[in-house]
Amino acid sequence: MSKQMIIYERAVPVTPEQHGSLSVDTKAGYSFASTVNSVPLAAAEFAAAASEHVIVFVGSGDDLMPTVILGRKEGDNAFINGEGKWIGGYIPAFLRRYPFVFAAGQKEGSFTLCIDEAYEGLKTDGSGERLFDTDGNRTEYLERMLKFSTDYQAQFNRTRAYMRRLVDLDLLEDARAEFGASNGGATRIAGFRTINRDKLKALPGDTLHAMAQTDELELCYLHLHSLRNIATMERRLKRQAAL
């Protein structure tokens, strides 16, 4: 699986002094993620993503996160075409917030909004969405992106709690996915984990009840349902190869 921060090359804090004349081309597309074959997914996104994407779990310890598989190998993304257009349905929030990202601040629990200055959609000619007005105040667009990033960070923290629950209950097992190729060969993806359905069903009733109350049980079954999309992705890959 690919490194999750690979789309950010030069993230720096957003300031009016440095970015006062900067604007963002919001129609630039998703070429920045065309070689990314997996991205993190917040728990709140499971319901929207599970009908189309394969949701797995990647990492260990505090770095364990739900992840969607977007391609069968590093360097591939089956959901972005040669023009940088997203050709799937649901777009993970990790990609929708780009080129913005939060970085941990100097004070514990504080975060600073950053922008990737290497993003090709940044403009200095006045076109696109300005970050600051002529007085150096945040524009409505930047305020929206700040709120989006703040909400994403909050969901990220809630997702970590769900991950701890899965680990504490020993529900995860190593897994791999195999995608067939049009030439008869196959590509295998490993390095991720999935929920063991039998272990989940064998949990004590009070534990299952508690998980149902917090929607964690629903998340588990959304994940298990999403594994059926491996066959859907295989068909998508074969269609792209035939073009």
KOLBATOR-460240 format. One record per residue: residue in one letter; x negated, y negated, z negated of N, C-alpha, C, O in turn. Coordinates in steps of 0.02 Angstrom, whole numbers, padded with zeros to 5 digits, always signed. Each point is the difference from the previous one (the first is absolute). Example, Ala and Ser with C-alpha at 12.3 -4.5 7.8 and 13.67 -1.06 7.14 Angstrom:
A-00660+00284-00390+00045-00059+00000-00045-00060+00000-00052+00001-00033/S+00070-00054+00069-00042-00059-00003+00039-00055-00037-00025-00055-00008/
This chain:
M-00042+00059+00000+00042-00059+00000-00044-00062+00000-00055+00001-00028/S+00078-00055+00058-00042-00059+00008-00001-00042-00063+00043+00005-00043/K-00095-00048+00038-00004-00046-00056+00055-00053+00007+00010-00028+00053/Q+00026+00016-00109+00060-00039+00005-00012-00075+00011+00045-00033+00025/M-00103+00006-00043-00011-00072+00007-00037-00016+00064-00027-00055+00007/I+00025+00101+00040-00040-00010+00060+00025-00057+00044-00038-00026+00040/I+00100+00006-00046+00026-00053+00043-00024-00069-00024+00006-00049+00038/Y-00032+00044-00099-00025-00064-00025-00075-00004+00009-00037+00042-00027/E+00014-00092+00063-00072-00008+00013-00031-00057-00040-00056+00006-00025/R+00094-00061+00018-00029-00060-00033+00055-00036-00038+00021-00055+00019/A+00003+00086-00073+00055-00029-00039-00028-00051-00050-00044+00015-00040/V+00070-00077+00043-00022-00054-00044+00062-00034-00029+00053+00002+00030/P-00060-00035-00089+00057-00035-00030+00028-00054+00046-00037-00036+00033/V+00103+00031-00031+00033-00051+00041-00002-00067-00038+00026-00005-00056/T-00055-00045+00088-00004-00067-00031+00014-00053+00053-00015+00010+00059/P+00045-00066-00079+00013-00054+00048-00065-00031+00027-00003-00023+00057/E-00049+00024-00098-00064-00028+00022-00029+00040+00058-00027-00029+00048/Q+00032+00095-00052-00030+00043+00051+00048+00018+00056-00021+00013+00057/H+00086-00013-00071+00049+00024+00049+00055-00051+00014+00054+00019+00022/G-00068-00082-00036+00051-00052+00009+00026-00006+00070+00059-00017+00010/S-00099+00030+00040+00021-00006+00070+00015+00068+00032+00012+00004+00061/L-00012+00048-00101+00008+00068+00026+00074+00019+00007+00042-00021-00040/S-00028+00059+00092+00068+00027+00009-00006+00073+00022-00053+00022+00021/V+00108+00015-00027+00001+00071+00015+00048+00014+00057+00058-00022-00001/D-00082+00057+00051+00042+00021+00055+00038+00062-00022-00027+00055-00001/T+00091-00063-00017+00039+00055-00027+00023+00049+00055+00031+00051-00016/K-00047-00066+00078+00019+00044+00056-00061+00036+00029+00002+00027+00055/A-00057-00028-00092-00063+00028+00025+00001+00076+00003-00042+00030+00033/G+00089+00002-00067+00005+00073+00003-00042+00035-00052-00022-00030-00049/Y+00010+00095+00061-00033+00043-00050-00064+00032+00026-00019+00054-00023/S-00015-00087+00068-00063+00027+00026-00050+00010-00056-00043+00044+00005/F+00046-00084-00057-00047+00005-00056+00003+00068-00034-00047+00020-00034/A+00102+00017+00043+00008+00065-00032+00001+00058+00050+00019+00056-00017/S-00039-00069+00079+00006+00051+00052-00046+00060-00011+00011+00053+00029/T-00062-00060-00071-00045+00056-00013+00008+00028-00071-00042+00038-00023/V+00095-00058-00011+00013+00022-00068+00050+00057+00001+00057-00009+00023/N-00076+00067-00048+00046+00058+00005+00039+00013-00064+00037+00049-00004/S-00044-00092-00047+00041+00006-00060-00003-00065-00039-00050-00035+00001/V+00105+00019-00036+00003-00060-00042+00039+00016-00063+00043+00044+00001/P-00056-00081-00055+00037+00011-00063+00074-00018+00008+00019-00040+00043/L+00022+00071-00085+00071-00012+00001+00024-00008-00072-00015+00042-00042/A+00052-00095+00028+00028-00009-00067+00060+00047-00009+00033+00018+00048/A-00019+00000-00110+00055+00045-00014+00066-00028+00025+00044+00037+00022/A-00036-00104-00026+00062-00031+00023+00012+00008+00075+00055-00013+00024/E-00107+00033+00013+00006+00007+00073+00020+00071+00021+00014+00012+00059/F-00014+00035-00106+00011+00070+00018+00065+00010+00040+00000+00034+00051/A+00054-00064-00074+00065+00011+00032-00001-00023+00072+00029+00033+00044/A-00061-00090-00031-00002-00027+00068-00048+00039+00045+00011+00006+00060/A-00065+00020-00090-00052+00032+00040+00012+00074+00011-00023+00028+00050/A+00058+00006-00095+00004+00073+00001+00034+00028+00061-00012+00058+00018/S+00055-00096+00014+00036+00027+00058-00045+00005+00061+00017+00035+00048/E-00074-00069-00049-00043-00002+00059-00073+00019-00015-00033+00033+00041/H+00008-00053-00098-00071+00008-00016-00013+00061-00044+00045+00025-00035/V-00107-00001+00037-00024+00053-00044-00031-00034-00061-00049-00036+00007/I+00077+00049-00066-00025-00030-00062-00038+00052-00040+00026+00053-00016/V-00089-00069+00001-00043+00045-00039-00032-00040-00056+00015-00060-00008/F-00060+00091-00030-00034-00034-00055-00075+00007+00009-00026+00055+00010/V-00009-00111-00013-00071-00002+00014-00038-00034-00057+00025-00048-00030/G-00084+00073+00015-00042-00030-00052+00000+00041-00063+00025+00057-00002/S-00053-00086-00051-00003+00034-00065-00001-00052-00054-00018-00058+00012/G+00036+00079-00073+00000-00047-00056+00044-00060+00013+00056+00007+00025/D-00081-00067-00042+00038-00061+00010+00007-00019+00073+00040-00043+00017/D-00079+00075+00027+00004-00015+00071+00049+00044+00038+00009-00007+00060/L+00025+00053-00095+00049+00043+00032+00060-00041+00022+00030-00036-00040/M-00012+00040+00105+00056-00039+00026+00039+00039+00053-00029+00041+00035/P+00094-00054-00031+00038+00026+00057-00028-00031+00064-00020-00058+00001/T+00020+00096+00052-00030-00021+00064+00042+00027+00058+00026+00055-00004/V-00020-00095+00056+00033+00025+00061-00053+00017+00052-00047-00038+00010/I+00056+00095+00022-00045+00021+00053+00024-00031+00066+00057+00009+00020/L-00102-00046+00013+00018-00035+00062-00035+00031+00061+00019-00016+00057/G-00067+00060-00067-00036+00031+00055-00032+00064-00023-00006+00013-00060/R-00015+00029+00108-00027+00065-00019-00074-00001-00016-00027+00050-00024/K-00007-00105+00037-00071-00005-00016-00019-00073-00008+00036-00044+00024/E-00092+00032-00057-00023-00069-00009-00012-00031+00069-00029+00030+00044/G+00052-00091-00037-00006-00035+00064+00064+00002+00041+00005-00033+00051/D+00045+00074-00073+00062+00006+00037+00058-00030-00041+00002+00007-00061/N+00044-00040+00096+00062-00022-00030+00056+00012+00050+00003-00034+00052/A+00040+00082-00066+00052+00020+00047+00058-00049+00003+00045+00008+00041/F-00047-00060-00083+00056-00047-00004-00016-00068+00030+00041-00046-00003/I-00100+00039+00032-00020-00063+00032-00024+00014+00071-00043+00043+00010/N+00072-00078+00039-00019+00013+00069-00061-00042+00021-00028-00036-00041/G+00008+00043+00103-00060-00034+00024+00005-00076+00000-00051-00034+00004/E+00112+00007-00010+00010-00072-00002+00004-00026-00071+00012-00060-00011/G-00021+00104-00038+00003-00021-00070+00070-00005-00027+00011-00027-00054/K+00038+00054+00090+00069-00002-00021+00018+00061-00042-00020+00056+00016/W+00056-00067-00071+00024+00056-00041+00056+00035+00037+00050-00031+00018/I-00057+00095-00006+00049+00037+00040+00040+00050-00042+00035+00042+00027/G-00041-00048-00092+00040+00042-00044+00058-00038-00029+00020-00053+00026/G+00008+00078-00080+00055-00033-00034-00026-00039-00059-00018-00059+00007/Y+00015+00091-00066-00019-00036-00060-00075-00017+00000-00042+00043+00014/I+00026-00105-00030-00069-00023-00004-00019-00007-00074+00030-00040-00035/P-00080+00078+00011-00019-00004-00071-00018-00072-00021-00030-00038+00039/A+00049+00021-00100-00013-00067-00026-00074-00017-00001-00019-00058+00006/F-00024+00109-00014-00072-00010+00000-00022-00035+00064-00045-00042-00001/L+00077+00059+00057-00017-00031+00064+00038-00066+00010-00027-00046+00031/R+00088+00042-00055+00039-00061+00010-00027-00059-00039+00012-00058+00020/R-00048+00069-00074-00027-00056-00038-00065-00027+00030-00021-00055-00017/Y-00011+00093+00061-00063-00021+00031+00012-00065+00039+00052-00005+00032/P-00098-00045-00033-00070+00002-00023-00009-00019-00073-00056-00016-00021/F+00110+00018-00019-00006-00020-00070-00011+00061-00044+00019+00056+00017/V-00051-00067-00074-00011+00053-00049-00017-00033-00067-00029-00054-00002/F+00048+00086-00052-00018-00025-00066-00067+00029-00022-00015+00059+00013/A-00025-00101-00045-00063+00022-00031+00004-00014-00075+00030-00050-00020/A-00059+00094-00020+00002-00010-00072-00035-00065-00019-00055-00014+00025/G+00087-00025-00069-00029-00063-00022-00049+00010-00057-00012+00056-00022/Q-00017-00110-00002-00048+00004-00054+00032+00019-00066-00030+00035-00041/K+00093-00057+00030+00036+00019-00060+00035+00067+00011+00025+00014+00055/E-00025+00027-00107+00031+00066+00005+00074-00007+00018+00037-00038-00032/G-00016+00075+00082+00070-00002+00021+00017-00056+00048+00058-00005+00021/S-00107-00036-00003+00013-00055+00047-00023+00019+00070-00046+00041+00008/F+00078-00071+00042-00016+00016+00069-00004-00064+00042+00034-00049-00015/T-00075+00051+00066-00009-00057+00046+00020+00021+00070-00021+00052+00024/L+00062-00093+00008+00021+00015+00069-00059-00014+00047-00028-00054+00000/C+00011+00104+00040-00055-00006+00048+00026+00010+00071+00055+00027+00010/I-00094-00048+00038+00016+00009+00070-00061+00027+00036-00057-00020-00015/D+00068+00064+00063-00056+00028+00039-00018-00048+00056+00036-00006+00049/E-00092-00028-00058-00021-00050+00050-00021+00032+00066-00009-00036+00049/A+00001+00102-00048-00019+00034+00062+00061+00017+00043-00008+00025+00055/Y+00068-00038-00080+00061+00016+00037+00004-00041+00064-00007-00061-00001/E+00018+00095+00057+00000-00035+00065+00062-00043+00009+00003-00041+00046/G+00047+00049-00089+00060-00040+00005-00003-00067-00036+00049-00037-00001/L-00107+00020-00028-00007-00065-00032-00014-00054+00052-00041+00011+00046/K+00074-00068-00053-00006-00054+00049-00020-00065-00033+00015-00013-00058/T-00050-00029+00096-00019-00066-00024+00026-00055+00047-00017-00058-00009/D+00058+00078+00058+00026-00049+00049+00070-00024-00017+00032-00035+00040/G-00007+00052-00100+00066-00023-00020+00057+00047+00019+00056-00010-00023/S-00070+00061+00063+00052+00047+00019+00010+00052-00056-00045+00011-00040/G+00103+00019+00039+00014+00051-00051+00026-00031-00065+00022-00058-00001/E-00026+00096-00053+00026-00022-00065-00057-00031-00042-00048+00034-00017/R+00055-00098+00002-00051-00034-00040+00001+00026-00072+00053+00019-00026/L-00112-00018-00006-00005+00020-00070+00012-00059-00047+00030+00009-00053/F-00052-00068+00073+00007-00060-00041+00026-00057+00044-00014-00003+00059/D+00051-00043-00091+00022-00059+00037-00055-00053-00001-00054+00012-00025/T+00068-00070+00052-00051-00052+00006-00021-00028-00068-00053-00031-00006/D+00093+00043-00045-00017-00023-00067-00036+00054-00041-00015-00011-00058/G+00003+00068+00089-00035+00054-00035+00045+00044-00042-00025+00040-00039/N+00091-00047+00048+00047+00041-00037+00016+00065+00039-00004+00000+00061/R+00020+00053-00097+00018+00062+00034+00063-00009+00043+00048-00033-00020/T-00051+00062+00079+00059-00002+00043+00049+00054-00023-00016+00042-00042/E+00077-00046+00070+00050+00051-00016-00025+00069+00020+00013+00049-00035/Y-00049-00045+00091-00027+00065+00022-00049+00028-00051+00005+00059-00018/L-00051-00100-00007-00049+00025-00048+00034+00019-00065-00019+00049-00033/E+00071-00086+00013+00037+00017-00061+00034+00068+00009+00001+00041-00047/R+00026-00028+00106+00032+00065+00014-00051+00056-00005+00014+00052-00029/M-00072-00063+00058-00052+00052-00001-00028+00011-00070-00018+00055-00018/L+00016-00108-00021-00022+00006-00069+00050+00042-00040-00019+00043-00039/K+00084-00057+00050+00051+00040-00035-00001+00072+00023+00006+00046-00041/F-00015-00035+00107-00003+00068+00027-00058+00037-00032+00007+00058-00020/S-00065-00089+00016-00059+00032-00029+00008+00012-00075-00023+00050-00026/T+00057-00098-00008+00013+00009-00072+00046+00059-00012-00012+00040-00045/D+00066-00036+00085+00047+00056-00006-00035+00066+00015+00012+00051-00033/Y-00056-00051+00084-00036+00060+00018-00045+00023-00057-00004+00059-00015/Q-00029-00107-00017-00045+00018-00055+00040+00029-00058-00022+00048-00033/A+00081-00075+00020+00043+00027-00054+00021+00071+00016+00000+00043-00044/Q+00019-00030+00107+00018+00067+00021-00060+00047-00004+00007+00059-00016/F-00065-00085+00031-00061+00040-00003-00011+00025-00072-00018+00058-00010/N+00029-00102-00039-00009+00018-00070+00052+00052-00021-00016+00046-00038/R+00078-00053+00062+00052+00049-00016-00017+00068+00031+00014+00052-00029/T-00043-00055+00087-00019+00062+00035-00053+00038-00039+00000+00061-00002/R-00046-00098-00028-00052+00032-00040+00031+00040-00058-00024+00053-00017/A+00077-00080-00012+00033+00035-00055+00030+00066+00025-00002+00051-00035/Y+00030-00051+00095+00027+00061+00030-00056+00050+00013+00009+00060-00010/M-00067-00085+00033-00056+00045+00013-00024+00033-00065-00015+00060+00000/R+00014-00098-00053-00021+00029-00065+00048+00055-00021-00021+00050-00028/R+00085-00060+00041+00050+00050-00017-00014+00066+00037+00002+00054-00029/L-00015-00059+00094-00013+00060+00040-00062+00037-00025-00001+00061-00003/V-00051-00099-00015-00062+00031-00025+00012+00032-00068-00022+00056-00012/D+00056-00092-00032+00012+00026-00068+00040+00065+00002-00009+00043-00043/L+00055-00038+00092+00042+00060+00005-00032+00054+00043+00029+00054+00010/D-00089-00068+00016-00037+00048+00041+00042+00024+00060+00005+00060+00012/L+00024-00107+00023+00044+00018+00056-00034+00000+00068+00028+00023+00049/L-00089-00050-00046-00034-00008+00065-00045+00058+00017-00031+00031-00044/E+00027-00016+00108-00044+00053+00025-00034-00024+00064+00028-00040+00037/D-00088+00067-00024-00035-00017+00062+00039+00025+00060+00031+00054-00003/A-00032-00092+00057+00038+00019+00059-00037-00024+00062-00049-00037-00004/R+00073+00059+00061-00027-00022+00064+00055+00002+00052+00050+00035-00008/A-00059-00074+00061+00048-00001+00055-00036+00019+00064-00058-00017+00010/E+00093+00052+00033-00029+00022+00064+00043-00027+00056+00061+00010+00001/F-00093-00043+00047+00034-00027+00057-00025+00034+00063-00060+00001+00014/G+00105+00027+00025-00020+00032+00062-00014-00053+00054+00024-00056-00004/A-00064+00075+00053-00017-00045+00055+00027+00027+00065+00014+00060+00005/S-00007-00103+00044+00027+00020+00065-00045+00051+00035+00024+00037+00043/N-00089-00035-00061-00045+00047+00032-00003+00068-00037-00041+00043+00016/G+00085-00036-00065+00003+00063-00036-00041+00001-00064+00005+00047-00039/G-00047-00098+00028-00040-00003-00061+00040-00028-00058+00060-00010+00006/A-00093-00002-00061+00034-00026-00059-00047-00044-00041-00061+00010+00000/T+00090-00059-00034-00038-00044-00045+00028+00008-00070+00061-00004-00010/R-00105+00014-00038+00022+00009-00070-00020-00061-00041-00057-00024+00005/I+00103-00001-00045-00013-00054-00047+00002+00028-00070+00049+00033-00019/A-00101-00045-00020-00002+00023-00069-00017-00059-00045+00000-00058+00022/G-00014+00072-00085-00019-00053-00046+00058-00036-00032-00007-00055-00025/F+00066+00086+00027+00058-00030-00033+00037+00053-00040-00016+00059+00004/R+00065-00081-00043+00039+00046-00041+00075-00011+00011+00022-00053+00021/T+00015+00105-00037+00073-00003+00003+00029+00028-00065-00036+00031-00039/I+00100-00041+00029+00033+00027-00060+00017+00073+00012+00025+00019+00053/N-00038+00021-00103+00019+00071+00002+00073+00005-00019+00019-00013-00057/R+00023+00032+00104+00072+00002-00010+00019+00048-00057+00044-00016-00040/D-00076+00073+00037+00016+00049-00052-00015-00027-00070+00039+00009-00047/K-00096-00044+00040-00017-00030-00065+00050-00053-00019+00019-00007-00058/L+00004-00032+00107+00049-00052-00013+00065+00030-00025+00029-00024-00048/K-00006+00077+00081+00063+00032-00019-00005+00034-00068+00051+00009-00033/A-00111+00010+00013-00009+00036-00063-00008-00046-00060-00007+00024-00056/L+00008-00090+00066-00008-00046-00056+00059+00007-00049+00056+00016+00021/P-00068-00028-00085+00055+00003-00049+00055-00049+00018-00012-00052+00031/G+00073+00068-00052+00058-00041+00017-00006-00071-00025+00020-00046+00035/D-00047+00035-00096-00006-00067-00026-00049-00042+00040+00009-00061+00008/T-00062+00093+00018-00049-00035+00041+00032-00021+00067-00009-00056+00023/L+00046+00103+00007+00034-00016+00064+00051-00055-00010+00008-00043+00043/H+00027+00045-00100+00049-00052-00014-00033-00069-00006+00024-00049+00028/A-00081+00047-00064-00036-00063-00008-00024-00026+00067+00002-00061+00012/M-00026+00106+00031-00024-00021+00065+00058-00024+00044-00009-00045+00041/A+00067+00075-00049+00058-00021+00038+00022-00070-00021+00021-00041+00042/Q-00027+00026-00106+00020-00065-00026-00045-00056+00026+00023-00057+00008/T-00086+00073+00006-00047-00051+00024-00009+00002+00076-00042-00035+00027/D+00081+00077+00007-00003+00010+00073-00063+00036+00023-00011+00007+00060/E-00029+00017-00107-00060+00037+00018+00016+00067+00033-00037+00023+00043/L+00092+00008-00064+00019+00063+00029+00020-00009+00073-00017+00040+00043/E+00053-00094-00029+00018-00016+00069-00062-00011+00043-00003+00023+00057/L-00047-00057-00085-00062-00011+00037-00034+00066+00018-00027+00008+00055/C+00029+00039-00101-00030+00066+00013+00033+00034+00060-00034+00027+00043/Y+00099-00029-00041+00035+00034+00055-00003-00039+00065+00002+00030+00054/L-00008-00095-00058-00012-00039+00061-00067+00019+00030-00007+00008+00061/H-00043-00002-00104-00066+00023+00023+00004+00068+00033-00026+00010+00055/L+00058+00038-00088+00004+00068+00027+00039+00000+00067-00018+00036+00046/H+00070-00076-00043+00037-00005+00064-00044-00029+00055+00005+00022+00058/S-00048-00070-00075-00041-00032+00051-00050+00047+00033-00022-00013+00055/L+00005+00068-00089-00049+00047+00028+00027+00033+00064-00039+00026+00040/R+00105-00028-00031+00029+00027+00062-00019-00043+00060+00004+00023+00057/N-00026-00084-00069-00018-00045+00055-00067+00017+00031-00019-00032+00049/I-00016+00081-00075-00062+00022+00032+00015+00023+00071-00038-00015+00046/A+00093+00052-00038+00019+00023+00067+00019-00059+00045-00015+00000+00059/T+00048-00050-00089+00020-00060+00039-00062-00037+00024-00002-00023+00057/M-00048+00016-00101-00061-00034+00019-00037+00039+00054-00029-00030+00046/E+00030+00095-00051-00033+00041+00051+00030-00013+00069-00037-00006+00049/R+00103+00001-00046+00033-00014+00064-00018-00070+00024-00011-00011+00060/R+00006-00037-00107-00019-00068+00018-00070-00002+00030-00012-00033+00050/L-00034+00069-00081-00069+00002+00024-00005+00031+00069-00038-00023+00042/K+00076+00076-00031-00001+00033+00065+00029-00046+00055-00025+00000+00056/R+00077-00038-00073+00028-00047+00049-00052-00053+00018-00007-00019+00058/Q-00028-00006-00109-00050-00052+00014-00057+00028+00043-00024-00034+00045/A+00004+00096-00059-00054+00030+00038+00019+00010+00073-00043+00001+00044/A+00108+00006-00031+00023+00012+00068+00006-00064+00041+00008+00003+00061/L-00011-00061-00095+00007-00063+00036-00062-00016+00041-00002-00052+00034/
